[in-house]
Each structure stands twice: as C-alpha cells, then as structure tokens.
Amino acid sequence: MNRLQGFGAVVLALCLGLIGGYLWGGHRQAQIDEGREAKVSEQHAIALASATERYREAERGGQQAFANMTAALQKEKDDAKKRMAVLRDELRTGAVRLSVAVDAASAAAAAQAAAAGDREARADLLPAAAERILDFALEGDDIVRDLNACVDKYHRAEQVINEAGRQ
C-alpha cells in the first residue's frame, strides 16, 4: 500500500502540475493576446487619427477653394453689373441704341434699309424697353454664373474627397 500511496502521490502531483501548467499557460496566453490586442488597437488608433487629419486638411483646403470660387463669382457678377450700368447710361443718353430686325413689309422700313445699305430692316428700341431687356439678360447671366459655380464646386469637392481617399 505504501507503494500505491507513493504512486498516487506522484499521479496527484503530476495531475496538479498539469492543471497548474495549463492554467498558467492559459493565463500567459491571455496576457499575450491582450498585448497583441493593445498593439493592434494602438495601430488602429494611429491610422484613424492619421486618416482623420488627412480628411480635415482636405476639408480645410476645399473650404478655401470654395471661398476663392465664391469671391471670383462675386467679382464676376460685380463686373457684369458695372458693364451693364455703363450700357444703361449710354442707352439713356442716346450714345448707344439697341435695335431689332423687323419685317420689311412697310415701304418706309424698306426704303430706310435700302438707303442704309442694310440687307434687313431694323427698328430701334425705346430706352425703357432696352433696359428691361438688359435686366432680363443680367438676371439670366447671374443664373448661369451661379449654376456654373455650383458645378465647379461640386467637381472641386469630388476632387478633394478622391485625393483624401487615395492618401
């Protein structure tokens, strides 16, 4: 029985050693896994911070480009209004006249066109009517400028997003 007790003690010690080793190994593996997770989390955090900064920088650049586009659009509109104001003044003073082509059915219009050497008869517009036409043209030009600026801003935003995504 002594032998049996010695053998049992050895088996018990061996089992306890195996269990202890298993537990210690599991604990050690958990520490290794935690270290890996911490390292991966840190790498992800660094990558995320880097991507966030790239996008913020791209956003700042895009906002500056938009501001420049808006300023250029406003300058273009102001210049067009100044040119239109000069044209209005010239219409009021009679320095410039606007005319439209008319049907040369009337004898007076046909005679006038022939005397002037024109191929088509023309009729001068009254200054008030010419101003209304200019107002309409200016408004149309402003709409076209605004739409073109919108398209330009869209393409710039698309370019900024694509560039930030490639980095």
Disulfide bonds with the S-S distance in Angstrom:
none
